Amino acid sequence: MDINRVKQILSSSADIKVMYNGTSVWIDELHEDQEMVTCHLRGPLEERTQVSVAELKEMD
């Protein structure tokens, strides 16, 4: 994924499915200068982690 797409996803009201390492995640925040995002798993656990934008994949 690229930074521009992350910005679009964050500003969208649609439920856009994003995967990280085969797991569905919510993107919470973009750290553009580091090309990283803060995200958390979809579901009851709200553990947040920082991952590279390049490691995210959008699912259809």
VEXPADREN-140280 format. One record per residue (C-alpha): residue in three letters; residue number from 0; x, y, z. Coordinates in pm, 1 decimal, m for minus. Layout:
REM residues N
<pt><residuo>ala</residuo><num>NUM</num><X>X</X><Y>Y</Y><Z>Z</Z></pt>
...
//
This chain:
REM residues 60
<pt><residuo>met</residuo><num>0</num><X>0.0</X><Y>0.0</Y><Z>0.0</Z></pt>
<pt><residuo>asp</residuo><num>1</num><X>115.5</X><Y>359.0</Y><Z>m36.4</Z></pt>
<pt><residuo>ile</residuo><num>2</num><X>81.2</X><Y>668.5</Y><Z>182.1</Z></pt>
<pt><residuo>asn</residuo><num>3</num><X>m178.1</X><Y>834.2</Y><Z>m41.8</Z></pt>
<pt><residuo>arg</residuo><num>4</num><X>m407.0</X><Y>530.5</Y><Z>m17.4</Z></pt>
<pt><residuo>val</residuo><num>5</num><X>m370.2</X><Y>525.8</Y><Z>362.0</Z></pt>
<pt><residuo>lys</residuo><num>6</num><X>m477.7</X><Y>893.6</Y><Z>367.1</Z></pt>
<pt><residuo>gln</residuo><num>7</num><X>m782.0</X><Y>807.2</Y><Z>152.2</Z></pt>
<pt><residuo>ile</residuo><num>8</num><X>m877.3</X><Y>519.3</Y><Z>380.2</Z></pt>
<pt><residuo>leu</residuo><num>9</num><X>m843.6</X><Y>733.0</Y><Z>693.0</Z></pt>
<pt><residuo>ser</residuo><num>10</num><X>m1064.8</X><Y>1006.7</Y><Z>547.1</Z></pt>
<pt><residuo>ser</residuo><num>11</num><X>m1328.0</X><Y>763.7</Y><Z>412.0</Z></pt>
<pt><residuo>ser</residuo><num>12</num><X>m1648.7</X><Y>677.5</Y><Z>594.5</Z></pt>
<pt><residuo>ala</residuo><num>13</num><X>m1655.7</X><Y>339.3</Y><Z>417.1</Z></pt>
<pt><residuo>asp</residuo><num>14</num><X>m1548.1</X><Y>16.1</Y><Z>586.7</Z></pt>
<pt><residuo>ile</residuo><num>15</num><X>m1235.6</X><Y>m63.2</Y><Z>385.9</Z></pt>
<pt><residuo>lys</residuo><num>16</num><X>m1077.3</X><Y>m397.2</Y><Z>468.7</Z></pt>
<pt><residuo>val</residuo><num>17</num><X>m702.7</X><Y>m373.3</Y><Z>529.5</Z></pt>
<pt><residuo>met</residuo><num>18</num><X>m481.7</X><Y>m671.7</Y><Z>608.1</Z></pt>
<pt><residuo>tyr</residuo><num>19</num><X>m148.0</X><Y>m694.5</Y><Z>786.7</Z></pt>
<pt><residuo>asn</residuo><num>20</num><X>25.9</X><Y>m1034.2</Y><Z>790.9</Z></pt>
<pt><residuo>gly</residuo><num>21</num><X>m301.3</X><Y>m1203.8</Y><Z>696.7</Z></pt>
<pt><residuo>thr</residuo><num>22</num><X>m498.0</X><Y>m1037.2</Y><Z>978.7</Z></pt>
<pt><residuo>ser</residuo><num>23</num><X>m765.7</X><Y>m770.9</Y><Z>937.8</Z></pt>
<pt><residuo>val</residuo><num>24</num><X>m667.7</X><Y>m439.9</Y><Z>1102.5</Z></pt>
<pt><residuo>trp</residuo><num>25</num><X>m799.8</X><Y>m87.8</Y><Z>1156.4</Z></pt>
<pt><residuo>ile</residuo><num>26</num><X>m563.2</X><Y>196.5</Y><Z>1068.9</Z></pt>
<pt><residuo>asp</residuo><num>27</num><X>m564.2</X><Y>446.1</Y><Z>1355.6</Z></pt>
<pt><residuo>glu</residuo><num>28</num><X>m299.2</X><Y>696.4</Y><Z>1255.4</Z></pt>
<pt><residuo>leu</residuo><num>29</num><X>m50.3</X><Y>767.6</Y><Z>976.8</Z></pt>
<pt><residuo>his</residuo><num>30</num><X>308.9</X><Y>865.7</Y><Z>1059.0</Z></pt>
<pt><residuo>glu</residuo><num>31</num><X>391.8</X><Y>999.1</Y><Z>714.6</Z></pt>
<pt><residuo>asp</residuo><num>32</num><X>751.7</X><Y>1103.7</Y><Z>788.2</Z></pt>
<pt><residuo>gln</residuo><num>33</num><X>837.6</X><Y>745.2</Y><Z>888.6</Z></pt>
<pt><residuo>glu</residuo><num>34</num><X>606.6</X><Y>575.2</Y><Z>633.6</Z></pt>
<pt><residuo>met</residuo><num>35</num><X>445.3</X><Y>390.3</Y><Z>926.2</Z></pt>
<pt><residuo>val</residuo><num>36</num><X>92.1</X><Y>354.0</Y><Z>1061.0</Z></pt>
<pt><residuo>thr</residuo><num>37</num><X>m47.0</X><Y>279.4</Y><Z>1403.5</Z></pt>
<pt><residuo>cys</residuo><num>38</num><X>m310.7</X><Y>9.0</Y><Z>1371.5</Z></pt>
<pt><residuo>his</residuo><num>39</num><X>m500.6</X><Y>m245.8</Y><Z>1579.5</Z></pt>
<pt><residuo>leu</residuo><num>40</num><X>m667.7</X><Y>m578.3</Y><Z>1514.8</Z></pt>
<pt><residuo>arg</residuo><num>41</num><X>m1036.0</X><Y>m577.3</Y><Z>1431.8</Z></pt>
<pt><residuo>gly</residuo><num>42</num><X>m1227.2</X><Y>m727.7</Y><Z>1720.2</Z></pt>
<pt><residuo>pro</residuo><num>43</num><X>m1227.0</X><Y>m703.8</Y><Z>2097.3</Z></pt>
<pt><residuo>leu</residuo><num>44</num><X>m851.1</X><Y>m663.0</Y><Z>2143.1</Z></pt>
<pt><residuo>glu</residuo><num>45</num><X>m734.9</X><Y>m305.8</Y><Z>2106.1</Z></pt>
<pt><residuo>glu</residuo><num>46</num><X>m361.0</X><Y>m367.4</Y><Z>2122.9</Z></pt>
<pt><residuo>arg</residuo><num>47</num><X>m199.2</X><Y>m114.1</Y><Z>1893.6</Z></pt>
<pt><residuo>thr</residuo><num>48</num><X>118.3</X><Y>m160.4</Y><Z>1696.2</Z></pt>
<pt><residuo>gln</residuo><num>49</num><X>320.7</X><Y>36.7</Y><Z>1444.3</Z></pt>
<pt><residuo>val</residuo><num>50</num><X>383.0</X><Y>m119.8</Y><Z>1104.5</Z></pt>
<pt><residuo>ser</residuo><num>51</num><X>525.0</X><Y>m9.8</Y><Z>771.4</Z></pt>
<pt><residuo>val</residuo><num>52</num><X>275.3</X><Y>124.4</Y><Z>517.6</Z></pt>
<pt><residuo>ala</residuo><num>53</num><X>432.4</X><Y>m111.9</Y><Z>262.0</Z></pt>
<pt><residuo>glu</residuo><num>54</num><X>325.4</X><Y>m414.3</Y><Z>469.5</Z></pt>
<pt><residuo>leu</residuo><num>55</num><X>m46.2</X><Y>m328.1</Y><Z>450.2</Z></pt>
<pt><residuo>lys</residuo><num>56</num><X>m268.6</X><Y>m482.6</Y><Z>184.8</Z></pt>
<pt><residuo>glu</residuo><num>57</num><X>m616.4</X><Y>m369.2</Y><Z>84.3</Z></pt>
<pt><residuo>met</residuo><num>58</num><X>m866.4</X><Y>m648.7</Y><Z>30.2</Z></pt>
<pt><residuo>asp</residuo><num>59</num><X>m1153.2</X><Y>m635.1</Y><Z>m220.1</Z></pt>
//
